[in-house]
Amino acid sequence: MKKTLVALGVMAAAGSAQAIEIYNNEGVTVDLAGDIEVVYVKGFDKDAEFQQEIQDADFGFDVRYAINDDLQFGGYWEFDGASGTVTSGQGSSADVGDTYVALYSQSIGSIKVGRTCGALDDAGVGSDFQFGISSFFNNDSTFCEDEMIRYDVDKGTFYGTVSIAQDHNNSTNIGTDGSYFDLKLGARVADFDFTGYYGDGDLTLATIPKEEQILALEARYAGVENLNLELGYYATNVKVKATGSEVDSSTVGLAADYTIDSVTIAAGYSFGSSDVDALESDNWFLNAGYALAPNTTAYAEVGGDDADNSEVGVALGVKASF
């Protein structure tokens, strides 16, 4: 998969939206959550045309059973109506998204087992919609797996995540003989939020089998009213299993957003460097979003990169989550 860093940040924020409670009785709760996004977008390619894309069309059920005052057992399953191609055609169908069972504890954290994403899927700075940093994640990076175990804990000042994955079904880039591990550690101090990530993957079924190590460091500052400032540093080491050759790449991303009543203006820029020239990319974006209703935003965005024959990208869209 290929995800932009700032887009991941938006996804994490969207995941925190208030779900709709549809059942609550004798310690059993059922919540409904979902999101939808439709956008007209023109990419960076020379002479690219505007096209309509359905980029999100998901809903899921979060069912929990109270074991005692602290512990809950739960299950979650999601239906992804925008899987595969983002422009659905005749005969298309929804796929199953996140599907897992979990134990939740306010005192010691939660553990999820099943199809879900690891800690690095939470990484990302900024609040772009379409044209964020793209030089860090490559097409073979795999942060979401069918066979994942993820543990999360948040004690207010400190928080963390650890996840491991296998692929004994040979359904992703990991493969039967591969492995994946990542973690996240964070601290909130005054108006700052500091987060570090590390990931290690042995991708035996990738297009080119390889080993990847990923390091990410992020800092956020929210000490000025209505203003958010963010800084991220991301480094990867890729070792090709067949030849033993290695490629090191790094990216530095800067982003800021400012809210005025119902309007949020955001901008970001990233600097990419790599041992391979084709993997280097500097990216930028500028956008404005208008809150039509709670968790609903209409937006306009422009962005670009420094690739040869690249043009300014434009996007006009609406997204909502619950």
Secondary structure, 3 states (H helix, E strand, C coil): CCCCHHHHHHHHHHHCCCCEEEEEECCEEEEEEEEEEEEEEECCCCCCCCEEEEEEEEEEEEEEEECCCCEEEEEEEEEECCCCCCCCCCCCCCEEEEEEEEEEECCCEEEEEEEEECHHHHCCCCCCCCCCCCCCCCCCCCCEEEEEEEEEEECCCEEEEEEEEECCCCCCCCCCCCEEEEEEEEEEECCEEEEEEEEEEEECCCCCCEEEEEEEEEEEEEEECCEEEEEEEEEEEEEECCCCCEEEEEEEEEEEEEEECCEEEEEEEEEEEECCHHHCCCEEEEEEEEEEECCEEEEEEEEEECCCCCCCEEEEEEEEEC
